[in-house]
Amino acid sequence: QVQLVESGGGLVQAGGSLRLSCAASGLTYLHYSMGWFRQAPGKEREFVAATKWSGGTSYSKDYADSVKGRFSISRDNAKSTVYLQMNSLKPEDTAVYYCAVHWKGAVLTDPAKWDYWGQGTQVTVSV
């Protein structure tokens, strides 16, 4: 039932910005978490950002130290879409970015604990 579709990835120069989108369907619960992870070649999937929803309210936003102050997560409830605004991009940010859902509303950095995943979108930051 749950489907997550990412978009907005692409090629950008270092210092530039990108805005990723994740269109969600089948999210019928009022208490859940949505997050962003990324995976570069030869590396494990790592946590980027996440937020919780309870009764239609978003709270408890968390960010990896590597992106804190540069990335921000948000959601348009009317469109059932979560966003990741990425500013001041660095070559180290190059990876496939995935959105994910945790049904019980936890904000966890371990990707194995998350329940559903999108297909991913490539972000490449050039020097």
Phi and psi in degrees as a GROMACS rama.xvg file:
@    title "Ramachandran Plot"
@    xaxis  label "Phi"
@    yaxis  label "Psi"
@TYPE xy
-78.0068  131.886  VAL-2
-137.65  131.574  GLN-3
-125.608  126.889  LEU-4
-126.893  113.647  VAL-5
-86.6355  153.541  GLU-6
-156.813  169.077  SER-7
102.686  -4.19936  GLY-8
-71.3739  167.814  GLY-9
167.304  -164.742  GLY-10
-102.712  129.494  LEU-11
-142.041  149.629  VAL-12
-79.2037  149.732  GLN-13
-52.4507  135.484  ALA-14
93.6467  -11.8746  GLY-15
-84.6432  -171.858  GLY-16
-133.343  152.611  SER-17
-141.799  152.153  LEU-18
-124.559  112.579  ARG-19
-90.1264  146.226  LEU-20
-124.094  148.099  SER-21
-135.027  107.166  CYS-22
-83.2453  124.781  ALA-23
-111.328  142.829  ALA-24
-138.29  152.289  SER-25
82.4869  9.77769  GLY-26
-89.1826  93.8612  LEU-27
-100.63  -12.6906  THR-28
-79.5639  153.455  TYR-29
-94.547  -9.67295  LEU-30
-127.686  105.652  HIS-31
-161.543  170.715  TYR-32
-120.6  147.789  SER-33
-127.676  141.822  MET-34
-147.411  171.631  GLY-35
-121.573  135.474  TRP-36
-126.85  165.341  PHE-37
-143.445  155.198  ARG-38
-143.082  120.504  GLN-39
-96.9513  157.497  ALA-40
-55.9216  131.042  PRO-41
79.7245  3.06636  GLY-42
-122.232  161.062  LYS-43
-78.1637  160.4  GLU-44
-69.0105  133.038  ARG-45
-125.826  152.381  GLU-46
-70.0528  140.27  PHE-47
-117.813  -56.9332  VAL-48
-161.219  155.948  ALA-49
-158.737  159.155  ALA-50
-148.513  159.972  THR-51
-113.126  150.2  LYS-52
-124.137  135.851  TRP-53
-145.111  116.34  SER-54
61.8237  30.5545  GLY-55
86.7892  1.27063  GLY-56
-105.878  133.164  THR-57
-95.1839  136.07  SER-58
-158.12  175.433  TYR-59
56.4236  51.9949  SER-60
-73.8732  137.06  LYS-61
-132.539  147.481  ASP-62
-136.414  147.32  TYR-63
-66.0629  148.011  ALA-64
-58.0678  -32.2242  ASP-65
-69.2895  -19.2655  SER-66
-118.458  -4.36732  VAL-67
-59.3021  130.982  LYS-68
89.2785  -12.6818  GLY-69
-113.592  -36.3284  ARG-70
-106.904  152.276  PHE-71
-142.643  141.184  SER-72
-108.55  141.613  ILE-73
-154.548  171.933  SER-74
-145.776  142.18  ARG-75
-102.529  102.741  ASP-76
-64.5039  -34.5461  ASN-77
-63.2413  -31.681  ALA-78
-99.4633  -1.87239  LYS-79
51.7153  47.4308  SER-80
-131.168  134.734  THR-81
-107.343  145.237  VAL-82
-122.405  154.311  TYR-83
-129.681  106.024  LEU-84
-85.8216  120.898  GLN-85
-116.169  115.877  MET-86
-116.218  163.007  ASN-87
49.6091  48.9822  SER-88
-65.3949  144.942  LEU-89
-119.055  156.043  LYS-90
-55.3012  -30.8522  PRO-91
-66.6042  -14.0065  GLU-92
-81.2916  -7.50894  ASP-93
-61.0031  123.789  THR-94
-178.827  170.805  ALA-95
-86.5146  126.98  VAL-96
-102.799  133.299  TYR-97
-122.685  142.27  TYR-98
-100.434  155.833  CYS-99
-148.412  161.136  ALA-100
-126.955  136.869  VAL-101
-119.341  117.303  HIS-102
-65.2075  -31.8792  TRP-103
-90.3104  6.24579  LYS-104
80.3741  16.1615  GLY-105
-80.0575  153.068  ALA-106
-116.743  99.5429  VAL-107
-122.602  144.935  LEU-108
-87.2622  -13.1386  THR-109
-83.6312  113.573  ASP-110
-62.3263  -24.1997  PRO-111
-66.1111  -17.2364  ALA-112
-87.5971  -7.90055  LYS-113
-91.0041  149.854  TRP-114
-92.1538  -39.8439  ASP-115
-134.894  148.962  TYR-116
-135.403  149.011  TRP-117
-84.0985  -178.407  GLY-118
-83.2593  -15.6948  GLN-119
94.3882  152.143  GLY-120
-137.877  135.873  THR-121
-79.8721  132.057  GLN-122
-120.483  122.769  VAL-123
-123.785  123.349  THR-124
-111.622  116.613  VAL-125
-89.6197  156.935  SER-126
